Amino acid sequence: MPVIRIDWSDDFDRIEQKLDAVLTALGTVLDMEVAQMADLSAIQQEVTDNADTTQAAITLLQGLAQMVRDNATDQTALNALADQLDSQSQALADAVVANTPAAAPAPGEAPTP
């Protein structure tokens, strides 16, 4: 019986090329996943920072309210508290403005520089 030789080298080359393409795509997906996890961690930190800042503002306002109650009969003390409140309110407003991104333009509207 004659021996039939089959040359599989072309088939193996095609399979190897396909496997290389799959491995490259998998590497890209893994890189994207790592980048997304880094983005998620940054967002989680921002949420924590915002919560801390909000709580600090609440504590500040509650403390000022109590100081007003404690000094209700002392006009000089009340004026000083009002000045302090104005100063701290402006600092808070400046911080909010400084950390608020510009609003996105409406669809069809040109962005403002």
Number of C-alpha atoms within 10 A of each C-alpha: 3 4 5 6 6 6 8 8 9 9 10 11 11 11 12 12 12 12 12 12 12 12 12 12 12 12 12 12 12 12 11 12 12 12 12 12 11 12 12 12 12 12 12 12 12 12 12 12 12 12 12 12 13 12 12 12 15 12 12 15 15 12 12 16 13 12 14 18 11 12 14 12 10 10 10 11 15 17 13 12 17 14 12 13 16 12 12 15 15 12 12 14 11 11 11 11 11 9 8 8 8 8 8 10 10 8 7 6 8 9 10 8 3
